[in-house]
């Protein structure tokens, strides 16, 4: 009888273990879950979609190689339509769905509220090319950026001027009426004036379609050089509008979601690529280096909805950050553990930018590198002008 009771007890224990334990192989096959939020159908969709596609390409290739630490990486994608309220709601939804990190985001206005909400639930956010210093002070908890902090880009826009026009020339900056746009002009103006240039500016509404009136306003300011701080759609509109109203001087495209195909389209509409320049944190897709070839080959394998561009490169590098972070985090991984990894992460971009992306406990953006390009009509491509410009920190912090 004692043996029977023992046998029943053991059997009951086995049943309990089977009912309440994780079935064999389930944990081993469970994926890492991360979220990606960006504008896929709103006013800046043309600018942000390629960054998402670059990230997606990297993760698809990563999963084909076996994933990370024996686990696939599941990316949950959401469309914020450049709405800060919507972005926060989507981030909360993704965390409820198991996301341990959020990547991407769109307009700079979506960043600060998302950073703040995700800090409350200990989930790190790594943004893409858009960003402002106000949202990302040196080391805000759970907040990181692998993209363009606009104040730094504005600073670069000033520092490239001596390469393009003589000291004392009139510079006119043009942007859209956003927090990021105004931040860009503020630092571009400060650096330009410090270097001995005259400054003026034009600000246009975000949803402008006809840029001709603004082009006329700009030309009336008698610029020697124009710098455009906005996305793909705006450059496609402004460049031909300026040429149409008679401005033939240098025009500089600051690359925020502006792929090489958008530059070419603007040139085709303008009738000429003469005196057209760009500057970017990420390498142009026209540069024939192994890492760019890898991005192109992966895009050919999996396909994209947008022509492969420097913005795909931006997303691809964010994918590298995701892989390295998850690998160091191990399994299982949490938002808290990911944050600790991110705060000491260094990524070799393999030439996709001028140096590594490095986060530290006191700096969640790090040193960035920038390159100036010129449109070469004979080659029908952008060609680099000089070496990479290294930016360690802001010279003119915005208060």
C-alpha positions as CSV (number, residue, x, y, z in Angstrom):
1,X,0.0,0.0,0.0
2,X,2.9,2.3,0.9
3,X,4.4,1.6,-2.5
4,X,1.1,2.4,-4.2
5,X,0.9,5.7,-2.5
6,X,4.4,6.5,-3.4
7,X,3.8,5.6,-7.0
8,X,0.6,7.8,-7.1
9,X,2.5,10.7,-5.4
10,X,5.3,10.5,-8.0
11,X,2.8,10.3,-10.8
12,X,0.9,13.4,-9.5
13,X,4.2,15.3,-9.2
14,X,5.0,14.4,-12.8
15,X,1.6,15.7,-13.9
16,X,2.1,18.9,-12.0
17,X,5.5,19.4,-13.5
18,X,4.2,18.8,-17.0
19,X,1.3,21.2,-16.5
20,X,3.2,24.1,-15.0
21,X,6.7,23.9,-16.4
22,X,7.8,25.3,-19.8
23,X,7.5,22.4,-22.4
24,X,10.9,21.2,-23.7
25,X,12.3,23.4,-26.5
26,X,9.8,26.2,-26.0
27,X,12.2,28.6,-24.2
28,X,15.0,27.5,-26.5
29,X,13.0,28.6,-29.5
30,X,11.5,31.7,-28.1
31,X,12.6,34.9,-29.9
32,X,14.0,38.2,-28.6
33,X,11.2,40.7,-29.1
34,X,12.0,44.3,-30.0
35,X,9.9,47.1,-31.3
36,X,10.4,49.6,-34.2
37,X,8.3,52.7,-34.5
38,X,8.5,55.2,-37.4
39,X,6.5,57.2,-39.9
40,X,5.4,54.9,-42.6
41,X,2.4,56.8,-43.9
42,X,2.6,60.3,-42.5
43,X,4.2,63.6,-43.7
44,X,7.7,62.2,-43.5
45,X,7.1,58.7,-44.7
46,X,9.4,59.1,-47.7
47,X,12.2,60.0,-45.4
48,X,11.7,57.4,-42.6
49,X,10.6,54.3,-44.5
50,X,14.1,53.6,-45.9
51,X,15.6,53.6,-42.4
52,X,13.1,51.0,-41.3
53,X,13.9,48.9,-44.4
54,X,17.6,49.0,-43.7
55,X,17.0,47.8,-40.1
56,X,14.6,45.1,-41.4
57,X,17.2,43.9,-44.0
58,X,19.8,43.5,-41.3
59,X,17.5,41.6,-39.0
60,X,16.4,39.3,-41.8
61,X,20.0,38.5,-42.7
62,X,20.8,38.0,-39.0
63,X,17.9,35.6,-38.5
64,X,19.0,33.6,-41.6
65,X,22.4,33.3,-39.9
66,X,20.8,31.7,-36.9
67,X,19.8,34.8,-34.9
68,X,21.4,35.8,-31.6
69,X,22.5,33.4,-28.9
70,X,20.5,30.7,-30.6
71,X,17.3,32.8,-30.7
72,X,15.6,34.6,-33.6
73,X,15.0,38.3,-33.3
74,X,11.3,39.3,-33.7
75,X,10.7,42.9,-34.7
76,X,7.3,44.4,-34.1
77,X,6.8,47.3,-36.5
78,X,4.4,50.2,-35.9
79,X,3.5,53.4,-37.9
80,X,3.5,56.6,-35.8
81,X,2.6,59.0,-38.7
82,X,4.8,61.5,-37.0
83,X,2.4,61.9,-34.0
84,X,4.0,62.1,-30.6
85,X,0.8,61.0,-28.8
86,X,0.5,58.1,-31.2
87,X,4.2,57.1,-30.8
88,X,3.9,56.9,-27.0
89,X,0.7,54.8,-27.2
90,X,2.4,52.5,-29.7
91,X,5.5,52.1,-27.5
92,X,3.4,51.1,-24.5
93,X,1.6,48.6,-26.8
94,X,4.9,47.1,-27.9
95,X,6.1,46.7,-24.3
96,X,2.9,45.0,-23.4
97,X,3.5,42.7,-26.3
98,X,6.9,41.8,-24.9
99,X,9.3,44.3,-26.5
100,X,12.5,44.8,-24.4
101,X,13.7,47.7,-26.6
102,X,12.3,50.3,-29.0
103,X,14.2,51.4,-32.1
104,X,13.6,54.0,-34.7
105,X,11.0,56.8,-34.0
106,X,10.4,59.6,-36.5
107,X,10.2,63.4,-36.1
108,X,12.2,64.8,-33.2
109,X,8.9,65.8,-31.5
110,X,8.2,62.1,-30.9
111,X,11.4,61.5,-29.0
112,X,11.2,63.2,-25.6
113,X,7.8,61.8,-24.6
114,X,8.7,58.3,-25.7
115,X,12.0,58.4,-23.9
116,X,10.2,59.5,-20.7
117,X,7.5,56.9,-20.9
118,X,9.9,54.1,-21.6
119,X,12.2,55.1,-18.8
120,X,9.2,54.5,-16.4
121,X,9.0,50.8,-17.6
122,X,12.8,50.3,-17.9
123,X,12.8,49.9,-21.7
124,X,15.7,51.5,-23.7
125,X,15.0,53.5,-26.8
126,X,17.5,53.9,-29.6
127,X,16.4,56.5,-32.1
128,X,17.4,56.8,-35.8
129,X,18.5,59.9,-37.7
130,X,16.2,62.5,-36.2
131,X,16.9,64.0,-32.8
132,X,17.4,67.2,-30.7
133,X,19.6,67.8,-27.8
134,X,16.6,68.9,-25.6
135,X,15.4,65.3,-25.8
136,X,18.8,63.7,-25.5
137,X,21.0,65.4,-23.0
138,X,24.4,63.6,-22.6
139,X,23.1,60.6,-20.6
140,X,19.4,60.5,-20.1
141,X,18.4,57.1,-18.7
142,X,17.2,54.5,-21.3
143,X,17.6,57.1,-24.1
144,X,20.1,56.6,-27.0
145,X,20.6,57.9,-30.5
146,X,22.4,56.4,-33.5
147,X,21.3,59.2,-35.8
148,X,21.5,62.9,-36.2
149,X,21.2,65.2,-33.3
150,X,20.2,68.3,-35.2
151,X,22.2,70.8,-33.2
152,X,25.4,68.9,-34.2
153,X,24.2,68.8,-37.8
154,X,23.6,72.5,-37.8
155,X,27.1,73.0,-36.4
156,X,28.5,70.9,-39.3
157,X,26.5,72.9,-41.7
158,X,28.5,75.9,-40.6
159,X,31.9,74.3,-40.5
160,X,31.7,73.1,-44.2
161,X,31.2,76.7,-45.4
162,X,34.9,77.6,-45.9
163,X,35.2,74.6,-48.3
164,X,32.4,76.0,-50.5
165,X,32.3,79.8,-50.4
166,X,34.7,82.6,-49.2
167,X,34.4,84.2,-45.8
168,X,31.9,87.1,-45.7
169,X,29.5,85.3,-48.1
170,X,25.7,85.4,-47.4
171,X,24.3,82.1,-46.2
172,X,20.6,81.5,-46.2
173,X,19.3,78.5,-44.3
174,X,15.9,77.0,-45.0
175,X,14.0,74.5,-43.0
176,X,10.5,73.4,-42.0
177,X,8.7,74.7,-38.9
178,X,9.5,72.0,-36.4
179,X,11.5,71.8,-33.1
180,X,14.3,70.1,-35.0
181,X,14.3,72.5,-37.9
182,X,14.6,75.6,-35.6
183,X,17.4,73.8,-33.6
184,X,19.3,73.2,-36.8
185,X,19.1,76.8,-38.0
186,X,20.1,78.1,-34.5
187,X,23.5,76.2,-34.5
188,X,24.1,76.6,-38.2
189,X,23.7,80.4,-37.7
190,X,25.9,80.5,-34.7
191,X,28.8,78.7,-36.4
192,X,28.4,80.5,-39.7
193,X,28.6,83.9,-37.9
194,X,31.5,82.9,-35.8
195,X,33.4,82.0,-39.0
196,X,32.7,85.4,-40.5
197,X,29.7,84.7,-42.7
198,X,26.4,86.7,-43.0
199,X,23.2,84.8,-42.2
200,X,19.6,84.8,-43.0
201,X,16.9,82.1,-43.0
202,X,13.5,81.0,-44.4
203,X,11.1,78.7,-42.5
204,X,8.3,77.0,-44.3
205,X,5.2,75.0,-43.0
206,X,5.7,71.3,-42.6
207,X,3.0,70.3,-45.2
208,X,4.1,72.8,-47.9
209,X,3.5,71.5,-51.5
210,X,4.3,74.5,-53.7
211,X,7.7,75.9,-52.7
212,X,7.9,78.6,-55.4
213,X,6.8,81.5,-53.1
214,X,9.4,80.5,-50.5
215,X,12.0,80.2,-53.2
216,X,11.3,83.7,-54.3
217,X,11.5,84.9,-50.7
218,X,14.8,83.2,-50.4
219,X,16.3,84.6,-53.6
220,X,15.2,88.1,-52.6
221,X,17.7,87.7,-49.7
222,X,20.6,87.5,-52.2
223,X,22.2,84.3,-51.0
224,X,25.7,83.2,-52.0
225,X,24.9,79.7,-50.7
226,X,21.8,78.0,-49.5
227,X,21.6,75.1,-47.0
228,X,18.4,73.1,-46.8
229,X,17.6,71.4,-43.5
230,X,14.7,69.0,-44.1
231,X,13.6,65.7,-45.6
232,X,13.4,64.2,-49.0
233,X,10.1,65.6,-50.1
234,X,11.2,69.2,-49.3
235,X,14.4,68.9,-51.2
236,X,12.6,67.5,-54.2
237,X,10.4,70.6,-54.1
238,X,12.9,73.3,-53.1
239,X,15.8,72.6,-55.5
240,X,13.8,72.9,-58.7
241,X,11.9,75.8,-57.3
242,X,15.1,77.7,-56.6
243,X,16.5,77.0,-60.1
244,X,13.2,78.0,-61.6
245,X,13.3,81.5,-60.0
246,X,16.9,82.1,-61.0
247,X,19.2,80.9,-58.2
248,X,22.1,79.0,-59.6
249,X,24.6,79.2,-56.7
250,X,25.6,76.4,-54.3
251,X,22.8,74.4,-52.7
252,X,23.6,72.1,-49.8
253,X,21.4,69.2,-48.9
254,X,21.7,68.3,-45.2
255,X,20.8,64.6,-45.3
256,X,17.8,63.8,-43.1
257,X,16.0,61.0,-44.8
258,X,17.2,62.2,-48.1
259,X,18.3,59.2,-50.2
260,X,20.4,59.5,-53.3
261,X,17.4,58.8,-55.5
262,X,15.7,61.8,-54.1
263,X,18.7,64.0,-54.9
264,X,18.7,62.7,-58.4
265,X,14.9,63.3,-58.8
266,X,15.4,66.9,-57.6
267,X,18.2,67.3,-60.1
268,X,16.1,66.0,-62.9
269,X,13.3,68.4,-62.1
270,X,15.8,71.3,-61.8
271,X,17.6,70.4,-65.1
272,X,21.1,70.4,-63.6
273,X,23.1,69.0,-60.7
274,X,25.7,71.8,-60.9
275,X,26.6,73.4,-57.6
276,X,24.7,70.8,-55.6
277,X,26.2,69.3,-52.4
278,X,25.2,67.0,-49.5
279,X,26.6,66.2,-46.1
280,X,25.7,63.2,-44.0
281,X,26.6,61.2,-40.9
282,X,26.3,58.0,-43.0
283,X,28.2,57.0,-46.1
284,X,26.7,57.6,-49.5
285,X,25.5,54.4,-51.3
286,X,27.6,55.5,-54.3
287,X,30.8,54.7,-52.4
288,X,32.1,51.3,-53.4
289,X,33.2,49.8,-50.1
290,X,32.6,46.2,-48.9
291,X,30.0,47.2,-46.3
292,X,28.0,49.2,-48.8
293,X,28.2,46.2,-51.2
294,X,26.8,44.0,-48.4
295,X,23.8,46.3,-47.9
296,X,23.1,46.3,-51.6
297,X,23.4,42.5,-51.9
298,X,21.0,42.0,-48.9
299,X,18.5,44.5,-50.4
300,X,18.7,42.6,-53.7
301,X,18.0,39.3,-51.8
302,X,15.1,40.4,-49.7
303,X,13.8,43.4,-51.7
304,X,12.9,47.0,-50.6
305,X,10.0,49.3,-51.5
306,X,12.4,52.3,-51.8
307,X,15.7,52.6,-53.8
308,X,18.7,51.6,-51.6
309,X,20.2,54.7,-50.1
310,X,22.2,56.2,-47.3
311,X,19.1,56.0,-45.2
312,X,19.1,52.2,-45.6
313,X,22.7,52.4,-44.3
314,X,21.4,54.3,-41.2
315,X,18.9,51.5,-40.5
316,X,21.4,48.8,-41.2
317,X,23.8,50.2,-38.6
318,X,20.9,50.3,-36.0
319,X,20.5,46.6,-36.8
320,X,24.1,46.1,-35.9
321,X,23.5,47.9,-32.6
322,X,20.5,45.6,-31.9
323,X,22.6,42.4,-32.6
324,X,25.6,43.5,-30.5
325,X,23.4,44.6,-27.6
326,X,21.3,41.4,-27.6
327,X,24.4,39.2,-27.9
328,X,26.0,40.8,-24.9
329,X,22.8,40.8,-22.9
330,X,22.5,37.0,-23.2
331,X,19.3,35.0,-22.7
332,X,16.9,35.7,-21.2
333,X,17.3,39.5,-21.6
334,X,15.4,42.4,-20.1
335,X,15.2,46.1,-20.7
336,X,17.3,46.8,-17.6
337,X,20.1,44.5,-18.8
338,X,19.9,45.9,-22.3
339,X,20.3,49.4,-20.9
340,X,23.5,48.4,-19.0
341,X,24.9,46.9,-22.2
342,X,24.0,50.0,-24.3
343,X,25.7,52.3,-21.8
344,X,29.1,50.8,-22.6
345,X,28.6,49.7,-26.2
346,X,30.9,50.3,-29.1
347,X,30.1,49.3,-32.7
348,X,32.5,49.0,-35.6
349,X,30.4,50.3,-38.5
350,X,32.9,48.8,-41.1
351,X,33.3,52.1,-42.9
352,X,29.6,53.0,-43.1
353,X,30.5,56.1,-41.1
354,X,33.8,57.7,-40.3
355,X,34.4,55.9,-37.1
356,X,32.7,53.7,-34.5
357,X,29.4,54.4,-32.7
358,X,30.2,54.5,-29.0
359,X,27.9,54.9,-26.0
360,X,29.2,55.5,-22.5
361,X,27.7,55.9,-19.1
362,X,28.0,59.7,-19.5
363,X,27.2,60.1,-23.2
364,X,24.4,58.3,-25.0
365,X,25.2,59.8,-28.4
366,X,28.9,59.9,-28.6
367,X,31.3,61.1,-31.3
368,X,29.8,61.4,-34.7
369,X,31.5,61.7,-38.1
370,X,30.3,63.7,-41.1
371,X,31.1,63.7,-44.8
372,X,30.6,66.3,-47.5
373,X,29.7,65.2,-51.0
374,X,29.4,66.9,-54.4
375,X,27.2,65.9,-57.3
376,X,29.3,64.9,-60.2
377,X,27.2,65.2,-63.4
378,X,29.6,63.2,-65.5
379,X,29.4,60.3,-63.1
380,X,25.8,60.9,-62.3
381,X,26.7,60.3,-58.6
382,X,27.8,61.9,-55.4
383,X,31.5,62.0,-54.9
384,X,33.2,62.7,-51.5
385,X,34.9,66.1,-50.8
386,X,37.7,65.8,-48.3
387,X,37.8,63.4,-45.3
388,X,35.3,62.7,-42.6
389,X,34.7,65.5,-40.1
390,X,34.8,64.4,-36.5
391,X,32.4,66.0,-34.0
392,X,33.0,65.2,-30.3
393,X,30.5,67.5,-28.7
394,X,28.3,70.6,-29.2
395,X,30.1,73.9,-29.3
396,X,26.9,75.8,-28.9
397,X,24.6,73.9,-26.5
398,X,21.0,75.0,-26.7
399,X,19.6,76.2,-23.4
